[in-house]
Amino acid sequence: MASNGDGKGRVATAAAGGGYGYGGYEGPEERKWWPWLVPTVIVACIAVFAVEMYENNCPKHGSQLGGCVAGFLRRFSFQPLRENPLLGPSSSTLEKMGALDWNKIVHQHQGWRLISCIWLHAGLIHLVVNMLSLLFIGIRLEQQFGFVRIGAIYLLSGFGGSVLSALFLRNNYISVGASGALFGLLGSMLSELLMNWTIYSNKAAAILTLLFIIALNLAIGILPHADNFAHIGGFVTGFLLGFVLLARPQFGWMERQELPQTSQPPKYKAYQYVLWVVSLVLLLIGFVISLVMLFKGKNGNDGCHWCHYLNCVPTSKWKCNT
Protein backbone atom coordinates (compact mmCIF):
# COMPACT_ATOMS: atom_id res chain seq x y z
CA MET A 1 0.00 0.00 0.00
CA ALA A 2 1.16 3.46 -0.65
CA SER A 3 -0.85 6.01 1.22
CA ASN A 4 0.67 7.76 4.18
CA GLY A 5 2.38 4.65 5.46
CA ASP A 6 -0.13 1.95 4.58
CA GLY A 7 1.39 -1.19 3.08
CA LYS A 8 1.69 -2.51 -0.45
CA GLY A 9 -1.52 -4.49 -0.31
CA ARG A 10 -2.37 -8.12 -0.03
CA VAL A 11 -2.42 -11.29 -2.08
CA ALA A 12 -5.57 -13.36 -1.80
CA THR A 13 -5.00 -16.67 -0.10
CA ALA A 14 -7.19 -18.24 -2.75
CA ALA A 15 -3.88 -19.09 -4.35
CA ALA A 16 -3.58 -21.76 -1.71
CA GLY A 17 -6.19 -23.78 -3.48
CA GLY A 18 -3.87 -24.26 -6.42
CA GLY A 19 -0.35 -24.74 -5.16
CA TYR A 20 1.28 -26.87 -7.78
CA GLY A 21 -1.20 -29.71 -7.90
CA TYR A 22 -3.88 -27.94 -9.91
CA GLY A 23 -2.02 -28.37 -13.18
CA GLY A 24 -1.97 -32.15 -13.13
CA TYR A 25 1.80 -32.48 -13.51
CA GLU A 26 2.45 -35.75 -15.36
CA GLY A 27 6.23 -36.01 -15.11
CA PRO A 28 8.16 -38.61 -13.15
CA GLU A 29 8.81 -38.24 -9.46
CA GLU A 30 11.20 -35.36 -8.76
CA ARG A 31 13.23 -34.50 -5.73
CA LYS A 32 11.14 -32.81 -3.07
CA TRP A 33 12.97 -30.06 -1.23
CA TRP A 34 12.45 -29.48 2.46
CA PRO A 35 10.98 -25.94 2.71
CA TRP A 36 12.92 -23.87 5.24
CA LEU A 37 13.39 -20.54 3.46
CA VAL A 38 9.72 -19.52 3.38
CA PRO A 39 9.20 -20.21 7.11
CA THR A 40 12.41 -18.27 7.82
CA VAL A 41 11.14 -15.28 5.81
CA ILE A 42 7.85 -15.40 7.71
CA VAL A 43 9.65 -15.45 11.07
CA ALA A 44 11.90 -12.57 9.92
CA CYS A 45 8.91 -10.43 8.89
CA ILE A 46 7.19 -11.09 12.22
CA ALA A 47 10.37 -10.14 14.08
CA VAL A 48 10.74 -6.93 12.05
CA PHE A 49 7.12 -6.02 12.83
CA ALA A 50 7.81 -6.52 16.54
CA VAL A 51 10.78 -4.14 16.21
CA GLU A 52 8.52 -1.65 14.39
CA MET A 53 6.05 -1.64 17.28
CA TYR A 54 8.83 -1.46 19.89
CA GLU A 55 10.33 1.51 18.11
CA ASN A 56 6.93 3.13 17.59
CA ASN A 57 6.10 3.22 21.34
CA CYS A 58 2.66 4.78 20.98
CA PRO A 59 2.18 5.58 24.71
CA LYS A 60 5.36 7.66 24.76
CA HIS A 61 4.92 9.53 21.47
CA GLY A 62 1.12 9.74 21.50
CA SER A 63 -1.12 10.84 18.66
CA GLN A 64 -3.39 13.79 17.93
CA LEU A 65 -6.04 11.41 16.55
CA GLY A 66 -6.84 9.62 19.78
CA GLY A 67 -5.55 7.13 22.28
CA CYS A 68 -3.46 4.06 21.54
CA VAL A 69 -5.26 0.84 20.62
CA ALA A 70 -4.71 -2.21 22.86
CA GLY A 71 -3.01 -0.13 25.52
CA PHE A 72 -2.36 -3.22 27.66
CA LEU A 73 0.44 -4.02 25.20
CA ARG A 74 2.21 -0.91 26.49
CA ARG A 75 4.93 0.23 24.08
CA PHE A 76 3.75 -2.41 21.60
CA SER A 77 0.25 -0.91 21.42
CA PHE A 78 -1.07 0.34 18.06
CA GLN A 79 -1.67 3.82 16.74
CA PRO A 80 -5.29 5.07 16.78
CA LEU A 81 -7.49 3.46 14.12
CA ARG A 82 -8.12 6.86 12.53
CA GLU A 83 -4.39 7.08 11.92
CA ASN A 84 -3.69 3.45 11.00
CA PRO A 85 -6.73 1.16 10.49
CA LEU A 86 -4.41 -1.82 9.90
CA LEU A 87 -3.35 -1.95 13.58
CA GLY A 88 0.22 -0.80 13.26
CA PRO A 89 2.76 1.96 13.83
CA SER A 90 2.80 5.55 12.63
CA SER A 91 3.98 6.65 9.20
CA SER A 92 6.97 8.37 10.79
CA THR A 93 8.09 5.09 12.36
CA LEU A 94 7.78 3.26 9.05
CA GLU A 95 9.70 6.02 7.30
CA LYS A 96 12.42 5.90 9.95
CA MET A 97 12.79 2.12 9.57
CA GLY A 98 13.14 2.13 5.79
CA ALA A 99 9.80 2.60 4.03
CA LEU A 100 9.87 3.37 0.33
CA ASP A 101 10.13 7.14 -0.08
CA TRP A 102 10.77 8.62 -3.55
CA ASN A 103 12.29 11.82 -2.23
CA LYS A 104 14.77 10.05 0.05
CA ILE A 105 15.75 7.52 -2.64
CA VAL A 106 16.34 10.11 -5.35
CA HIS A 107 17.60 13.16 -3.48
CA GLN A 108 19.19 11.61 -0.40
CA HIS A 109 20.73 8.58 -2.13
CA GLN A 110 18.95 6.06 0.09
CA GLY A 111 18.58 3.32 -2.49
CA TRP A 112 18.63 0.69 0.28
CA ARG A 113 14.98 1.54 0.86
CA LEU A 114 14.14 -0.42 -2.29
CA ILE A 115 15.05 -3.55 -0.29
CA SER A 116 14.23 -2.60 3.29
CA CYS A 117 10.60 -1.73 2.48
CA ILE A 118 9.96 -5.37 1.48
CA TRP A 119 10.44 -6.47 5.10
CA LEU A 120 8.21 -3.84 6.68
CA HIS A 121 4.44 -4.02 7.16
CA ALA A 122 1.98 -1.26 7.87
CA GLY A 123 0.01 -3.16 10.48
CA LEU A 124 -0.90 -6.46 12.06
CA ILE A 125 -3.68 -7.09 9.53
CA HIS A 126 -1.34 -6.34 6.64
CA LEU A 127 1.29 -8.69 8.13
CA VAL A 128 -1.11 -11.60 8.74
CA VAL A 129 -2.64 -11.48 5.25
CA ASN A 130 0.74 -11.29 3.53
CA MET A 131 2.32 -14.04 5.63
CA LEU A 132 -0.63 -16.41 5.12
CA SER A 133 -0.38 -15.78 1.39
CA LEU A 134 3.36 -16.45 1.45
CA LEU A 135 2.81 -19.64 3.47
CA PHE A 136 0.28 -21.09 1.02
CA ILE A 137 2.04 -19.98 -2.17
CA GLY A 138 5.68 -20.24 -1.16
CA ILE A 139 5.78 -23.63 0.60
CA ARG A 140 4.62 -25.54 -2.49
CA LEU A 141 6.99 -23.64 -4.74
CA GLU A 142 9.98 -24.23 -2.48
CA GLN A 143 9.14 -27.94 -2.22
CA GLN A 144 9.11 -28.17 -6.02
CA PHE A 145 12.07 -25.97 -6.96
CA GLY A 146 14.23 -25.49 -3.88
CA PHE A 147 15.18 -22.47 -1.79
CA VAL A 148 17.77 -20.97 -4.18
CA ARG A 149 15.42 -20.41 -7.10
CA ILE A 150 12.38 -19.45 -5.04
CA GLY A 151 14.48 -17.18 -2.83
CA ALA A 152 15.87 -15.44 -5.91
CA ILE A 153 12.39 -14.96 -7.36
CA TYR A 154 11.05 -13.63 -4.05
CA LEU A 155 13.82 -11.08 -3.50
CA LEU A 156 14.19 -9.91 -7.11
CA SER A 157 10.41 -9.62 -7.53
CA GLY A 158 10.20 -7.59 -4.34
CA PHE A 159 12.97 -5.36 -5.65
CA GLY A 160 11.25 -5.04 -9.06
CA GLY A 161 7.99 -4.11 -7.36
CA SER A 162 9.76 -1.50 -5.25
CA VAL A 163 11.44 0.06 -8.30
CA LEU A 164 8.18 0.45 -10.25
CA SER A 165 6.39 1.65 -7.12
CA ALA A 166 9.08 4.28 -6.52
CA LEU A 167 8.80 5.51 -10.11
CA PHE A 168 5.11 6.27 -9.60
CA LEU A 169 5.14 7.13 -5.90
CA ARG A 170 3.93 10.65 -5.30
CA ASN A 171 5.64 13.07 -2.95
CA ASN A 172 4.73 12.76 0.74
CA TYR A 173 3.66 9.14 0.24
CA ILE A 174 5.49 6.07 1.50
CA SER A 175 5.07 2.38 0.77
CA VAL A 176 5.88 -0.84 2.62
CA GLY A 177 5.07 -4.52 2.31
CA ALA A 178 5.97 -7.84 0.72
CA SER A 179 3.16 -7.87 -1.82
CA GLY A 180 5.49 -7.20 -4.77
CA ALA A 181 7.48 -10.30 -3.85
CA LEU A 182 4.27 -12.32 -3.43
CA PHE A 183 3.00 -11.21 -6.82
CA GLY A 184 6.36 -12.28 -8.21
CA LEU A 185 5.68 -15.81 -6.96
CA LEU A 186 2.27 -15.72 -8.64
CA GLY A 187 3.89 -14.50 -11.86
CA SER A 188 6.45 -17.29 -11.73
CA MET A 189 3.66 -19.84 -11.28
CA LEU A 190 2.08 -18.60 -14.51
CA SER A 191 5.31 -18.63 -16.52
CA GLU A 192 6.23 -22.06 -15.13
CA LEU A 193 2.91 -23.39 -16.37
CA LEU A 194 3.48 -21.88 -19.83
CA MET A 195 7.15 -22.92 -19.95
CA ASN A 196 6.36 -26.54 -19.11
CA TRP A 197 3.05 -26.65 -20.94
CA THR A 198 3.47 -30.13 -22.42
CA ILE A 199 3.87 -31.93 -19.09
CA TYR A 200 0.60 -30.75 -17.53
CA SER A 201 -2.84 -32.26 -17.88
CA ASN A 202 -6.00 -30.17 -17.39
CA LYS A 203 -4.13 -27.23 -18.92
CA ALA A 204 -7.19 -25.04 -19.51
CA ALA A 205 -8.46 -25.43 -15.95
CA ALA A 206 -4.99 -24.78 -14.56
CA ILE A 207 -4.37 -21.57 -16.46
CA LEU A 208 -7.90 -20.23 -15.96
CA THR A 209 -7.64 -20.82 -12.20
CA LEU A 210 -4.30 -19.05 -11.99
CA LEU A 211 -5.42 -16.15 -14.21
CA PHE A 212 -8.51 -15.70 -12.03
CA ILE A 213 -6.37 -15.52 -8.88
CA ILE A 214 -4.03 -12.98 -10.51
CA ALA A 215 -6.90 -10.84 -11.86
CA LEU A 216 -8.61 -10.88 -8.45
CA ASN A 217 -5.49 -9.65 -6.70
CA LEU A 218 -4.81 -6.94 -9.28
CA ALA A 219 -8.44 -5.82 -8.89
CA ILE A 220 -7.89 -5.54 -5.12
CA GLY A 221 -4.90 -3.34 -5.96
CA ILE A 222 -7.07 -0.57 -7.43
CA LEU A 223 -8.64 0.05 -4.02
CA PRO A 224 -7.34 2.92 -1.87
CA HIS A 225 -4.24 2.31 0.27
CA ALA A 226 -3.00 -0.49 -2.01
CA ASP A 227 0.10 0.02 -4.14
CA ASN A 228 -0.78 -1.71 -7.41
CA PHE A 229 2.45 -0.55 -9.03
CA ALA A 230 4.35 -2.74 -6.57
CA HIS A 231 2.01 -5.59 -7.50
CA ILE A 232 2.52 -5.08 -11.24
CA GLY A 233 6.29 -4.62 -10.97
CA GLY A 234 6.63 -7.72 -8.81
CA PHE A 235 4.38 -9.77 -11.07
CA VAL A 236 6.22 -8.87 -14.27
CA THR A 237 9.59 -9.55 -12.64
CA GLY A 238 8.44 -12.92 -11.29
CA PHE A 239 6.81 -13.82 -14.61
CA LEU A 240 10.08 -13.29 -16.50
CA LEU A 241 12.14 -14.99 -13.79
CA GLY A 242 9.87 -18.02 -13.99
CA PHE A 243 10.96 -18.59 -17.61
CA VAL A 244 14.59 -18.24 -16.56
CA LEU A 245 14.60 -20.34 -13.38
CA LEU A 246 11.68 -22.78 -13.42
CA ALA A 247 12.04 -24.75 -16.64
CA ARG A 248 11.54 -28.50 -16.16
CA PRO A 249 13.48 -31.06 -18.25
CA GLN A 250 11.30 -32.84 -20.81
CA PHE A 251 9.99 -36.28 -19.90
CA GLY A 252 12.21 -38.18 -22.36
CA TRP A 253 15.36 -36.65 -20.89
CA MET A 254 14.29 -37.69 -17.39
CA GLU A 255 14.07 -41.30 -18.66
CA ARG A 256 17.35 -41.19 -20.59
CA GLN A 257 18.88 -44.08 -18.61
CA GLU A 258 16.47 -46.46 -20.32
CA LEU A 259 17.13 -45.13 -23.85
CA PRO A 260 19.95 -45.90 -26.29
CA GLN A 261 22.70 -43.26 -26.40
CA THR A 262 21.70 -42.21 -29.92
CA SER A 263 18.03 -41.72 -28.98
CA GLN A 264 18.47 -39.52 -25.94
CA PRO A 265 16.62 -36.18 -26.32
CA PRO A 266 18.00 -32.79 -25.26
CA LYS A 267 17.27 -31.68 -21.71
CA TYR A 268 15.05 -28.78 -22.77
CA LYS A 269 12.94 -28.10 -25.83
CA ALA A 270 13.84 -25.38 -28.30
CA TYR A 271 11.00 -23.07 -27.24
CA GLN A 272 12.19 -23.31 -23.61
CA TYR A 273 15.64 -22.05 -24.61
CA VAL A 274 14.07 -19.21 -26.62
CA LEU A 275 11.85 -18.16 -23.70
CA TRP A 276 14.86 -18.31 -21.37
CA VAL A 277 16.95 -15.96 -23.54
CA VAL A 278 14.14 -13.51 -24.34
CA SER A 279 13.02 -13.30 -20.70
CA LEU A 280 16.55 -12.74 -19.40
CA VAL A 281 17.17 -9.96 -21.93
CA LEU A 282 13.85 -8.26 -21.14
CA LEU A 283 14.53 -8.54 -17.43
CA LEU A 284 17.96 -6.93 -17.68
CA ILE A 285 16.74 -4.15 -19.99
CA GLY A 286 13.75 -3.45 -17.75
CA PHE A 287 15.85 -3.16 -14.59
CA VAL A 288 18.47 -0.94 -16.23
CA ILE A 289 15.94 1.47 -17.75
CA SER A 290 13.82 1.65 -14.59
CA LEU A 291 16.77 2.26 -12.27
CA VAL A 292 18.28 4.91 -14.56
CA MET A 293 14.94 6.73 -14.71
CA LEU A 294 14.47 6.48 -10.95
CA PHE A 295 17.91 7.79 -9.94
CA LYS A 296 17.66 10.58 -12.52
CA GLY A 297 14.63 11.79 -10.60
CA LYS A 298 12.00 10.89 -13.18
CA ASN A 299 8.44 10.47 -11.95
CA GLY A 300 6.32 8.08 -13.97
CA ASN A 301 3.19 10.16 -13.39
CA ASP A 302 4.71 13.05 -15.39
CA GLY A 303 4.94 10.98 -18.56
CA CYS A 304 1.77 8.97 -18.07
CA HIS A 305 -1.16 11.00 -16.85
CA TRP A 306 -3.59 8.06 -16.80
CA CYS A 307 -1.32 5.53 -15.11
CA HIS A 308 -2.53 6.52 -11.64
CA TYR A 309 -5.80 4.73 -12.48
CA LEU A 310 -3.85 1.47 -12.42
CA ASN A 311 -3.18 2.15 -8.76
CA CYS A 312 -6.52 3.48 -7.59
CA VAL A 313 -9.87 4.19 -9.27
CA PRO A 314 -11.86 6.92 -7.44
CA THR A 315 -15.56 6.31 -6.85
CA SER A 316 -18.35 7.87 -4.84
CA LYS A 317 -17.37 5.54 -1.97
CA TRP A 318 -13.73 6.53 -1.63
CA LYS A 319 -11.07 8.98 -2.77
CA CYS A 320 -7.60 8.13 -3.97
CA ASN A 321 -5.69 11.12 -2.61
CA THR A 322 -6.25 10.47 1.08
Secondary structure by P-SEA (a helix, b strand, c coil): ccccccccccccccccccccccccccccccccccccaaaaaaaaaaaaaaaaaaaaccccccccccccccccccccccccccccccccccaaaaaaaccccccccccccccccccccccccccaaaaaaaaaaaaaccaaaaacccaaaaaaaaaaaaaaaaaaaaaacccccccccaaaaaaaaaaaaaaaaaaacccccaaaaaaaaaaaaaaaaaaaaacccccaaaaaaaaaaaaaaaaacccccccccccccccccccccccccaaaaaaaaaaaaaaaaaaaaaaaaaaacccccccccccccccccccccccccc
